[in-house]
Amino acid sequence: MGKGSKKNSKSGSNASTPKCICDHPFKCSCGNRPERPSRGHMWNVETQEWGGKGHKQKGGSGQISQKATSAITTSVGQTTIAQWQRLPSDLLREVCKKEKRPPPKLKCLTSMQGPYYKYRCIIQDAKESKRGGEHDIILIPSNNKIENEEQAKEEAALLGLLTLTPKIPHERKLPEPYRTTWINAVEASKNNNNGAGKIKKSSSVASMEDEKRGGNKKNAASSNSSKLPPSSSFTTASAATASSMLVNSTSYATKAEKRQQQLSKKLEKLAKIRKYEAVRMANRNHPVFLSASTRKRIETLLRADVDESVLKALMEEEEEEEKKAQEDDDEEESTRG
């Protein structure tokens, strides 16, 4: 009888407690849910109890699932960007944010109508409150023949990434053709740092040949398009392409680097001048001191038109000087004696 009474008491307590109507696994708005034991527990609506830790990828830890989106193609550069990829300008903005810098400024230096575009990238110093400081990074790509505006802008941003974070593998997030441009720029910088200097002539010649072939293809395409009837004629902007040489137009990036280069050149020039002066002073002619009569005699002997009378007069003058010198010596000796 006692066992049956216990069972009846349990059933009565379950019937008396109100049920929780909320569907959220963690939050309750009706107030009928008991206190949550820990942050890892999840509410089970069917059993009306707190269960164990839920699966982290299915919302147990509060994460929100993201749906995959299709790739996007830019209108200007015709670049296909996947969901996990970023443009160089976006990556540069993220890097500046991590380093507590203001957003980079990308400005077009040429006319917006083309045919060639050129951009400038300015990265402000993190320690300065305004632009124009000595350590502000100013970068302009050396390539002046870029027909696509997006390519010119993103290559300037790639220069900024190469200056700030050259060792980070940004090629994992970059779409084509900027991924190839980044890899070529990193390889070129490694070769320069290793003392290889400029890129091999064979590669440069091959790149020039490729450019020529590309130019011939463009000319052929333009000639074919000119032959088409006016109804089918249309104009399309050229898509962005990968560049093999992404280099800054100047050898310095900041005003401080420019001043340091000028100072080093000045010091090298002064060192050369000091070395030249030291050699000249070490190899100069030995000074010789002559009297007026001997100098005059040497001058007359070196001349081609010298008379005998002049020579006799010079000899007499020398004899008189010698006599005077002997007389002076005799007088000194007599005074001493």
C-alpha positions in Angstrom: 0.0 0.0 0.0 2.9 2.3 0.7 4.4 1.9 -2.7 1.1 2.8 -4.4 0.8 5.9 -2.4 4.2 7.1 -3.4 3.4 6.6 -7.1 0.2 8.6 -6.7 2.0 11.4 -5.0 4.5 11.7 -7.9 1.8 11.8 -10.5 -0.1 14.4 -8.6 3.0 16.7 -8.3 3.6 16.4 -12.1 0.0 17.3 -12.9 0.2 20.3 -10.5 3.4 21.9 -12.0 2.6 24.0 -15.1 4.4 23.3 -18.4 6.8 25.6 -20.2 5.3 26.8 -23.5 8.5 28.5 -24.8 10.4 26.8 -27.7 13.8 28.6 -27.2 16.4 26.2 -25.9 17.9 28.7 -23.4 15.5 31.6 -22.7 12.0 31.4 -21.1 9.4 34.1 -21.3 6.5 32.4 -19.5 8.3 31.8 -16.2 7.3 28.1 -15.8 10.8 26.8 -16.6 13.1 25.8 -13.7 16.5 27.4 -13.3 19.2 26.5 -15.8 21.9 24.4 -14.1 24.7 25.6 -16.3 25.4 27.3 -19.6 26.0 24.0 -21.3 22.5 22.7 -20.6 19.7 22.8 -23.2 15.9 22.7 -22.6 14.0 19.8 -24.0 10.4 20.8 -24.8 9.0 17.2 -25.0 10.4 16.0 -21.6 10.2 19.4 -20.0 13.7 19.0 -18.5 17.2 20.4 -18.9 19.3 18.1 -21.1 23.1 17.8 -21.7 25.2 20.1 -23.9 23.9 20.4 -27.4 25.9 20.1 -30.6 28.1 23.2 -31.1 27.5 23.5 -34.8 23.7 23.0 -34.6 23.0 25.9 -32.2 23.9 24.4 -28.9 26.5 27.1 -28.2 24.3 29.9 -29.6 26.0 30.0 -33.0 23.9 31.1 -36.0 24.2 29.0 -39.2 25.1 30.8 -42.4 23.8 29.9 -45.7 26.1 29.7 -48.7 25.8 32.4 -51.3 26.7 32.4 -54.9 29.8 34.1 -56.3 29.6 37.8 -57.2 31.1 39.3 -60.4 32.1 43.0 -60.3 30.8 45.3 -63.0 34.0 47.2 -63.7 36.8 44.7 -63.4 34.6 41.6 -64.1 36.2 39.8 -61.2 34.5 36.8 -59.7 34.5 36.9 -55.9 33.4 33.9 -53.9 31.8 34.1 -50.4 35.2 33.5 -48.6 37.2 35.9 -50.9 37.9 39.6 -50.4 39.2 42.3 -52.7 42.6 43.8 -51.9 41.0 47.1 -50.8 38.8 45.3 -48.3 41.8 43.3 -46.9 43.8 46.6 -46.6 41.0 48.2 -44.7 40.9 45.2 -42.3 44.7 45.4 -41.7 44.5 49.1 -41.0 41.7 48.5 -38.5 43.8 45.8 -36.7 46.8 48.1 -36.5 44.6 51.0 -35.2 45.1 53.1 -38.3 42.5 55.2 -40.1 41.0 53.7 -43.3 43.3 54.0 -46.3 42.7 56.6 -48.9 42.7 55.5 -52.6 42.6 58.4 -55.0 42.6 58.4 -58.8 45.3 60.6 -60.3 44.2 60.5 -63.9 41.0 61.6 -65.7 38.0 59.3 -65.2 37.5 58.9 -68.9 40.7 56.9 -69.5 42.2 55.4 -71.5 44.7 54.7 -68.7 44.1 54.8 -65.0 46.5 55.4 -62.1 45.7 55.4 -58.4 47.5 56.6 -55.2 47.3 54.8 -51.9 47.8 56.8 -48.7 48.1 55.0 -45.3 48.2 57.3 -42.3 50.6 56.7 -39.4 48.9 55.2 -36.4 50.6 57.6 -34.0 49.4 60.7 -35.9 45.9 62.3 -35.7 46.1 63.9 -39.2 47.5 63.1 -42.6 50.7 64.6 -43.8 53.1 63.2 -41.3 56.7 62.1 -42.0 55.8 58.4 -41.6 52.6 58.4 -43.7 52.9 55.7 -46.4 52.3 57.0 -50.0 52.3 54.4 -52.7 51.8 54.8 -56.5 52.2 51.8 -58.8 54.8 52.2 -61.5 52.6 50.6 -64.2 51.1 53.5 -66.2 49.2 51.5 -68.8 46.2 50.1 -66.9 43.0 50.3 -68.9 40.8 49.0 -66.1 39.9 51.3 -63.3 39.3 48.6 -60.8 42.6 46.9 -61.5 44.5 50.2 -61.0 42.7 50.8 -57.7 43.2 47.2 -56.3 46.9 47.1 -57.4 47.5 50.3 -55.3 45.8 48.5 -52.4 48.0 45.4 -53.1 51.1 47.7 -52.7 49.8 48.8 -49.3 49.4 45.1 -48.2 52.9 44.3 -49.5 54.3 47.2 -47.4 52.4 46.5 -44.2 52.1 42.7 -44.2 54.5 41.1 -46.7 54.6 37.8 -44.8 50.9 37.1 -44.5 49.6 34.7 -47.2 46.8 36.9 -48.6 46.7 34.8 -51.7 44.3 32.5 -49.7 41.6 35.1 -49.7 42.3 37.0 -52.9 40.3 36.3 -56.1 41.9 36.1 -59.5 43.7 37.9 -61.1 44.8 39.7 -57.9 46.0 36.4 -56.4 48.5 36.0 -59.2 49.6 39.6 -59.0 50.2 39.2 -55.2 52.2 36.0 -55.7 54.4 37.6 -58.4 55.0 40.7 -56.2 56.0 38.6 -53.2 58.4 36.5 -55.3 60.0 39.6 -56.7 60.5 41.2 -53.3 62.1 37.9 -52.0 64.5 37.9 -54.9 65.4 41.6 -54.2 66.0 40.9 -50.5 68.2 37.8 -51.3 70.5 40.0 -53.5 69.3 38.7 -56.8 68.6 42.3 -57.9 66.5 42.6 -61.0 64.5 39.7 -62.5 66.2 37.6 -65.1 66.3 38.9 -68.6 64.7 35.7 -69.9 61.6 36.2 -67.8 61.4 39.9 -68.7 61.8 39.1 -72.4 59.1 36.5 -72.1 56.7 38.9 -70.4 57.4 41.5 -73.1 56.6 38.9 -75.8 53.4 38.0 -74.0 52.4 41.7 -73.9 53.2 42.0 -77.6 51.1 38.9 -78.4 48.3 40.3 -76.2 48.5 43.6 -78.1 48.4 41.9 -81.4 45.3 40.0 -80.3 43.7 43.2 -79.2 44.5 44.9 -82.5 43.1 42.0 -84.4 39.9 42.0 -82.3 39.5 45.7 -82.8 40.0 45.3 -86.6 37.4 42.5 -86.6 35.0 44.6 -84.6 35.4 47.5 -87.0 34.4 45.3 -89.8 31.1 44.4 -88.1 27.9 46.2 -89.2 26.8 49.2 -87.1 23.8 47.3 -85.7 26.1 44.7 -84.0 28.8 47.1 -82.8 29.1 47.6 -79.1 31.8 48.8 -76.6 32.9 46.7 -73.6 35.4 47.6 -70.9 38.5 45.3 -70.7 38.5 43.0 -67.7 41.2 43.2 -65.0 44.3 41.1 -65.7 47.3 40.0 -63.6 50.5 42.0 -63.8 53.9 40.5 -63.4 55.6 43.6 -62.0 54.0 45.4 -59.1 56.5 47.9 -57.9 56.2 51.4 -56.3 57.1 54.3 -58.6 59.6 55.6 -56.1 62.3 53.9 -54.1 60.9 55.4 -50.8 57.4 55.1 -49.3 57.5 57.9 -46.6 59.1 61.3 -46.3 61.4 60.0 -43.6 62.7 57.3 -46.0 63.2 60.0 -48.6 65.2 62.2 -46.3 67.3 59.2 -45.1 68.1 58.3 -48.8 69.2 61.9 -49.5 71.4 61.9 -46.4 73.0 58.6 -47.3 73.7 59.9 -50.9 75.3 63.1 -49.5 77.5 61.1 -47.1 78.7 58.8 -50.0 79.5 61.9 -52.1 81.5 63.5 -49.2 83.4 60.2 -48.6 84.4 60.1 -52.3 85.6 63.7 -52.2 87.6 63.0 -49.0 89.2 60.0 -50.6 90.1 62.0 -53.8 91.7 64.8 -51.7 93.7 62.3 -49.6 95.1 60.7 -52.8 95.9 64.1 -54.3 97.7 65.4 -51.2 99.7 62.2 -50.9 100.9 62.3 -54.5 101.6 66.0 -54.9 105.0 67.3 -56.2 107.7 68.0 -53.7 108.2 71.8 -53.2 111.6 73.2 -54.3 112.9 76.6 -53.2 115.1 78.7 -55.6 116.7 82.1 -55.4 115.8 84.9 -57.8 119.1 84.6 -59.7 118.9 80.8 -60.2 115.3 81.1 -61.2 116.1 83.8 -63.8 119.0 81.7 -65.1 116.8 78.6 -65.5 114.2 80.7 -67.3 116.7 82.1 -69.8 118.2 78.7 -70.4 114.8 77.2 -71.1 114.1 79.8 -73.8 115.2 79.1 -77.3 116.4 82.6 -78.3 119.1 83.2 -75.6 122.1 85.4 -76.5 125.7 84.8 -75.2 125.8 88.3 -73.8 122.8 87.5 -71.5 124.6 84.4 -70.3 127.8 86.3 -69.5 125.8 88.9 -67.6 124.2 86.2 -65.5 127.5 84.5 -64.8 129.0 87.9 -63.7 126.0 88.5 -61.4 126.5 85.1 -59.8 130.2 85.6 -59.3 129.5 89.0 -57.6 127.0 87.4 -55.3 129.4 84.7 -54.3 132.1 87.3 -53.6 129.7 89.3 -51.4 128.8 86.1 -49.6 132.5 85.3 -48.9 133.2 88.8 -47.7 130.3 88.6 -45.3 131.6 85.3 -44.0 135.1 86.8 -43.5 133.6 89.8 -41.6 131.7 87.5 -39.3 134.8 85.4 -38.5 136.8 88.5 -37.8 134.2 89.9 -35.5 134.1 86.6 -33.6 137.9 86.4 -33.4 
